[in-house]
Amino acid sequence: MMLLIAGSAYGGASVEGSDNAIAGPSANSTTNANSNSNSNLPTNPNPVVRFHAWGGSAQVNSYLTWVAESVERKYSITLTHVKLADTSDAVSRVLAEKAAGNSDNGSVDLIWINGENFAAMKKNALLATGWVSDIANFALTNPDNNSAMVTDFGEPTLGMEAPWGKASMVFYYRKAHFDTFDVPVPRTLEELLQFSQQLPGRFTYPVVTDYLGISFIKYAAIALNSSHQHLFYKPVTQKALEKMTPSLWTYLDALHPTMWRNGEYMVRQASQLQRLIGSGELSLAFSFTAAEIPSAVERFDLPKDVRTFAMSDGSLANVHFIGLPFNSPNHAAAKTVVNFLLSPEAQAKKQRLQVWGDDTVLDTNVLSASQKSLFETQQSHPSALDKSQPTPLYAEPHASWTDALRQAWEERYGARY
């Protein structure tokens, strides 16, 4: 499931390389997709759409403020960003409403989800089905030729959620440190171990209860099992788990004693990695949002010598989605908002480093020349990931692997905070 894609932040399960012609909507059908974008406009003259989405990023919050202003101006829709600390809170709310028999007057109109949260909502029938085909701009993702647009952590989306953006794991480092150490920047897991053994205490990862911590474990497990990677894209079994974890434990057993605080204490949140890089305690860290690194440099949260790169032996990647709860009373207005979020205008703005830096899910091969031009004015930054270089990417394993790997890690290593 590893793909080599130049200038992309997400591989997906079966994305075709840029050298191959991609059969998709023609230029005319692209135009029609946008001209029909108002076909699902709500009949309510002043609808309110409550978008439950993570609120922990100033960039994301600012972008959604712009979206709210845009849909208010274009469609007279009031978009309210309900800021979440944890997406599972909104999932639990919809589940509680269903248990209480609330089938048509829910409190969540849209929800930003993927992975485990989507799997939970799908299992409990908490999402409207088949609605994504009503979204005119969904055709611009070229879903027939890009299974990443209809698959979420190995789970078919079945029209329950629309793709919104994509991201992949990137590493970042203090250039001044490496110049002083006079050692190469590690570009593979094996080189990372060698670096940490040579210069102990300069790297760590968060505990596996944190999304970035478990992401590192999934990345390592996939990269260390090159001959059996296909097993990660099926529901986990005890036999498969026992087959895949020995190489992971061997690697981590060697890495942990060389990490920050000897691996006996690990940070609980991904945000703490930036603080340790900024203070100079760490020389190397990683993120699942490449754009947050140059943004942090611009805010002076990270030093100017920070540089970002992708591992040459592969990078974990995924698409994030927007779901429409089954009991939202504002389906028409919610779909209008999603159609706008998938418009070239909104996707191009979201991709700009100074706005968010979240990579578009649109297939530029099916866009018109004027639509493509919206993506050609992106700015670069010394600390940003160089997307002109080919990046090998691993699709996320089936959602069932996340809990299985987390539990196995906790049983082996225990609490480390």
N, C-alpha and C positions, 0 to 999 in steps of 0.2 A: 504493500500500500504506500510505497514511497514514490514520489513523483518529482521530476526535475522541471521547474517552471521558472523562466526568467521574468523578473519584475513582478512576481506575484507574492502575496502574503498567505495564500492558502492553496493547498493542493487538491483536497477532496479525493473521493474514491476513484473517479474516472474522468478527470479533466484531461482534455486532449492537449498535446503540445502545440506551440504557436506555429510550428511548421506545417501543421495539417489544416486543411480547410475545414471550417466548422459550419455544418449545415444548421441554419437557424432562420429566424424571421428575416425577411428581406428588408431593404431600406423602406419600402412602402409600408410593410407591416409594422415597422418601428414607428413610423409617423402615425399610423392608425392607433397604435397602442397609446400614444400620448393624446391624440385628438379625442379618444374615447375615455379619457381619464376622469371625466365628470359623470360617467354613466351610472355610478352608484352613489351619487350625491344624496344625502339624507333628506327626507321630506320635512323633518322637524326644522323650522327656520333658524333656531339657535341651539343646536345640540352641544352637549358637553361630553368630551371623551376623556376618560381617566386612564392615563398611561402609567402603569406601575413599572418603574424601572430603577435600577441601581442608581443611587444618588451620591456615590462616593468620589466622583470625578468632576472637577470644576469645568473641564473641557466638555464633557458630555452634557452637563447641566446647562451650560451656555448654549450649546448646539440645540438642545431641545427647547430652549427659550426662543431661539430663532425659528424653529419649526412651528411653535405655537403661534408666533406672530404671523408666519406665512399662511397657515391654514385658516387663521382668523380673517386675514385680509382676502384670501382667495375664495374661501368656502363658508365663511361665517361660522366656523366651528371653534368652540373653546376647548383647547387642549390643556389638560391639567397634568403636570408631571408629579406623580405621587412617588416621592423619593424613598427608596428601599435601602436598608442596610444589608438585607439578605433576601434574594429573590424567593426563597422558600416561604417567606412570610406571606407573600401574595398567593402562592400555591395553596398554602394552608387555609387562607381565607376563602378561596373559591371552593375548596373541598368541604369546608364547614358549611358554606351556603348550600351546597348540593345536599349534604346530610340533613339540613334543615328544611329541604323541600323547596328552596328558592331556585326556580328554574328559568325565570325570565326577568328578574330585577336585581342582578348582581351588582357588586360595587367595583368590579374590575372590568374595564372595557378592552384594554390592550395590556400585554405583559411581555417584557423583554426576557427571553428564556433561551436556553439550549441545554444539551446534555442530560444530566440527572433530573433536572426540574421538568424538562419536556417529557422524559420517560415516565415520570410520576403522573403528570397531567394526562398523558395518553392512556396510561394504565387505568386511571380512574374516570375516564371519559369526561374530562373537565374542559375540553376545548371544542369549539365548533369545527366541523369537518367540511372539507371540500370548498371552503370559501376562497382559498388563494387563487383558484382559477378565475375568480371574478375580478381579480386585480389586473387591470390592463398592463401596467408596467412590469408585472411579473415576467412577461414574455421577454423582456430585455435582459433577464438573467440567463436566457437560453437553457432552460431546465432540461429539455430533451437531450441535450448533449453535455450536461454538467450535473452529474448526480449529487454533487455537494449541495446543490440548491434544494434537494428533496430528501436529503438524508441527514440525520442529526445524531452524532455519536453512534452510528450503525443502525439507527432506528428510522425506517421510512416515515416521512412526515405526514403523508396521506392528506395533504392539503390543510393540515391543522395549524401550520405556522408558515410565515413568509420570511425568506432570508433578508437580512438587514445589513450585515457587514461581516468581515472576516479578519482573522488575526492569527499570528503564529508566535511561537516562543523565540525570543531573541536574547542574546547575552550582551552585556555592556561592561566596560572596564575603564580603569583610570590609566590613561596613556602615560602620564608622568610616572606612575608606579612602575609600569612595565619597562619604561626607558631606564629607570634607575636600577631595577632588578636585572636588566639586560637578559630577559628571557622572552621567548615567543609567546604570543597570545594563544591559548589552547583552542583548537578548532574541532576537536573530537572529544568524546567522553574519556578515552584513554589518555589523551593529552591533558584533559582537565585533572585527572587523578595524578598524573605526573607533576603538574604544576602545583597542586595542593600538597603533595609530598615534599616537593622542593622548597616551597614557601608556605609552611603551615599557618593556618588561621586567616588566610586571605580569601576564603570562599566558604559559603554555607548555603543551605536552602531552608525554606520554612517547613514547619511540621506539616504532616500530611492532612490535617484537618483544614488547612488553608488551601485554596484552589491552586495557587502557584506551587505549593509544596507537592501536592499529589500530581500536578502536571509534570514536575521534574521526574517523579517516580515512573509515570507512564512513558515519558520520553526515554528514560534509561532502559526500561524493560523492553521497549520495542527495539531500540538501537542495539541492545545486547543479545537479541534473539533474531538475527537477520534471516536465519533459515526457517523460522517458524512464525513469521509475522502474521500470516493469514489467520492464526488462531485468535488474535486480538480483535478481529472483526466479526467474530461470532459470539453469542452469549457465553459468558465464562462458565467453565465446569471445574470441578475440583482437580480432575486429571490435567486439564490445560494449565491451571494455576501452578500445580506442582511441577509441570514441565518448564514453565517460563521463569519461575522465581529463583532457582539456584544461581544462575549467572548474575541476577540482580543483587542477591544477598552477598555474593562474593565481592562484587564491586563496591557495594555500600559498606561492607565490613572493613574494606581497605580505605575508603574515602572518609568515613566518619571521624576517626581519630586525628585526621589532618585538618579538619575544618575549624572554623571559628569556635572558640571555647571547647576545643577537642571534640566537637559534635555532641557533647553531653548536654548542652543547652542550645536550643534552636529558636529562632524567632517565630512568633505565632502568626504574624501577618506579613503579607508581601511588601507592604509599604515600609516596613522596618529595614528592608534591604537597601532602599534608597538612602535612608538615614545613615546606615553603616558605610555605604560607599561615600557619601558626602563627608562624613567625619574622618575618612581615611582608614577606618578599621578593616574594611574589605577592599580588595582590589578588583574583584570580579563578581558580578551578580547577573540576574536575568529577569525577564519580564515577559508577559504575554501581550503587551501592548507596545509595539515599537515606537509609536508616536509619543508616548509619555516620557521618553528619555530626553529628546531635544526640548520638549515643553518644560520639563523639570529644570533643564539647564537655563532656559530663558527666564524661569522664575527664581533662579539662583538657589534652587533646592539641590542641584547637583553642580559640581565644578565644570568649568569649560573644557577640561581635558578629557571628559567622558566620551567614549566612542562606542558605537553599537555594531554588532555583527551577528550573523547566523552561523550555527555550527555546520561544518561541512559534511558531517555524517548524518544529518537529518534534523528537522525541526518539527515539533508537534504543532499542528494547526487545526483550526476549526472555524466553522461559520456560526454566527449567532443570529437568532431569529426573533420574530414577533408573533406571539400567539393571541388568538381571539377567544376568550372564555365563552363557554356554551351559553351562559346565562346573562351575558351583557345585554342591556336593553337598548344599546346604541350601535347595532351591527353595521348599519349603512354608513354612519358617520365614521366609525372606526375603520372601515375599509377604505373610505376616502382618504383618511390620514395615512394609512399604509401605502396607498397608491402614490401619495405625495412623497413619502419616505423613499420609495423606489424610483422616483423620477431622476433623470440625469442631473437636474439642478440640485436636488437635495443630496444625492450621492456624491457629486463632485465637491460640493461644499464640505461635506463630512470628511472627505479624504484629505483636505488641505491640512498640512502640519500645524498651522497656526490656529486651526479650528478644532480638529479632533485627531486627524491622521488615520481614521479607520478606513481600511481598504474597501473599495466598492465591490458589490456582488454583481454588478452589471457586466455583461460581456460586451466589451467595446467593439467587437467585430460586427455586432448587429445594430450599432448606433449610427445615426446620420453624421455627416461631417461636422455640422454645427454642434451636435451633442458631444462628439469626441473632443472638440476643441475646449469644452469645459474642463476636461481632465488634463489638458496640456499646459496649464499655467501653474502646476504645482511647484512649490518652492522647496529647496533643499536646505540642509543645515549640517554643519560639521559633525554634530553628534548623532545625526540620523542614520538609519540603516540604508545602505546603498542597494536600492532595489533594481539596479541595472544588472546586478550579478545574479546568475542562476542560483536558485535556492531549493535544495532538496527538502521535501516536506512529508511528514507522516500525518495521515488522517487520524482523528481521535479514535481510540478503540471503542468497541461497543460499550454502551453506558454501564453495563453490569460489571465491567472490569474495575471501575473506579472504586466502588465500595469493597470489592474483593481484595484489591491491592492495598487499599488503606487499612483494612482490618488485618491483613497479613503483616504489614509493616508494623502496626501497633503491637501485635502479638510478639513480634521479634525484638523490637527496640524499645517499646514502652514510652511513657511520657518523657519528653525532652525539653520541657519549658518550666 
